[in-house]
Amino acid sequence: MKKFVRLQNIPVSKPYLPSRERLDAYIDGIYQRAWLTNNGELVQQLEKRLKEYLGVEYLLLVANGTLAIQVALKALGVTVRDDLRPPQIITTPFTFVATASAPYWEGADVCFADIDEHTWCLSPESLETAITERTKALLPVHVFGNACYVEAIDLVAKRHHLKVIYDASHAFGVQLGQQSLLRYGDAATLSFHATKVFHTIEGGAIVFKNAEDLERARLLINFGITGPDQIDGLGINAKMNEFQAAMGLSMLDEIKPNLHERERVYRRYHKQLDGKVTFQKKNAYSSRNYSYFPILLPSERQTLDLISELLEERVVCRRYFFPSLDTVKYLSSKDECLVSRDIASRVLCLPIYSELTNEIIDRICEVVCKVVSSNQPM
Ligand SMILES: *Cc1c(COP(=O)(O)O)cnc(C)c1O
């Protein structure tokens, strides 16, 4: 075979691929059973192991993280068809678009409250100000795995009799104090998309506070079918299949070394960039899962400069999260979230994945330092 050097791009994230032997062993089982979906053996195994690993009681696997939000909203009775006026949901504009598009798709009125300039999570004060008599639920995001101020948010929700659904897509395995962050809220949703810390190619989960809500959701994800020849209500198809679960089980078998390598990458960046750029202020009581490495530049000009300088090194960074969702046209928001717009214009996520070499990390840090020191903020 002819050998040639291929210059590879360094992506912002690279899906973790578990060992083939491990994955094949699970897939052999699928072939023997010839059971591919509808709550199969591997889905049940993954559900059980994730509950243990995450330290939660009521977890339901679903097809992806977007459907996780939609199903959670329906299961908690937030978006129901017989409402005369659309329910209002308050969320953050500093997140992946699915956080807002999922409730919008469900027919909800999506409103935005602004974020805290340091933690980049919803500000509980801004959240409370945004509440109206039509508000039915809050949908905060533990953005980049940083725990929201859950106690303050839960107090606001109690005061106004609102449901709380956390989009915990970035918070796989994050602990708050001695327990899982996923235990907060009426529900917390996870995404297991290929680019996330833990993935099932496509996939997701909902962690509920109450068993009854989980049972309702279990019917919702399979067309509302309750038994042979029996349909008890509206449902959709949001089931996880056996091949997704096989990937998830293999990922879980290797989660320790994977996280260990991500921690190495994280620490190396942190050491070299500390004092040079601004970091997200972490909730002091929560742990990290090393899922992202976001940095904040002094100006948008420098952010764009850095993107092009890194591209010259074949390093692809992403402006997570830009644009601020309060500026997205179809969401036609009246709410101007100035803090979110400012952070979104200056934030950049650096590549982080287990195989990223120290050499490349050091090169990226050099470029960041060069751009920050050569450019004055406008
Ligand atoms: C990835 C992500 C989603 C969507 O999850 P999918 O599994 O891709 O549907 C939702 N919210 C946030 C914050 C995400 O990062």
The ligand as an SDF file (V2000), in Angstrom:
LIG
                    3D

 15 15  0  0  0  0  0  0  0  0999 V2000
  -26.5500   18.4170   22.2940 C   0  0  0  0  0  0  0  0  0  0  0  0
  -27.5500   19.2760   22.9700 C   0  0  0  0  0  0  0  0  0  0  0  0
  -28.9390   19.0900   22.8060 C   0  0  0  0  0  0  0  0  0  0  0  0
  -29.5290   18.1870   21.7600 C   0  0  0  0  0  0  0  0  0  0  0  0
  -29.2530   16.8890   21.9020 O   0  0  0  0  0  0  0  0  0  0  0  0
  -29.3590   15.8830   20.6580 P   0  0  0  0  0  0  0  0  0  0  0  0
  -29.0640   14.5760   21.2980 O   0  0  0  0  0  0  0  0  0  0  0  0
  -28.3530   16.2960   19.6460 O   0  0  0  0  0  0  0  0  0  0  0  0
  -30.7560   15.9610   20.1450 O   0  0  0  0  0  0  0  0  0  0  0  0
  -29.7940   19.8470   23.5830 C   0  0  0  0  0  0  0  0  0  0  0  0
  -29.3340   20.7760   24.4400 N   0  0  0  0  0  0  0  0  0  0  0  0
  -28.0160   21.0160   24.5860 C   0  0  0  0  0  0  0  0  0  0  0  0
  -27.5850   22.0510   25.5660 C   0  0  0  0  0  0  0  0  0  0  0  0
  -27.0870   20.2950   23.8400 C   0  0  0  0  0  0  0  0  0  0  0  0
  -25.7820   20.5680   23.9510 O   0  0  0  0  0  0  0  0  0  0  0  0
  1  2  1  0
  2  3  1  0
  2 14  2  0
  3  4  1  0
  3 10  2  0
  4  5  1  0
  5  6  1  0
  6  7  2  0
  6  8  1  0
  6  9  1  0
 10 11  1  0
 11 12  2  0
 12 13  1  0
 12 14  1  0
 14 15  1  0
M  END
$$$$
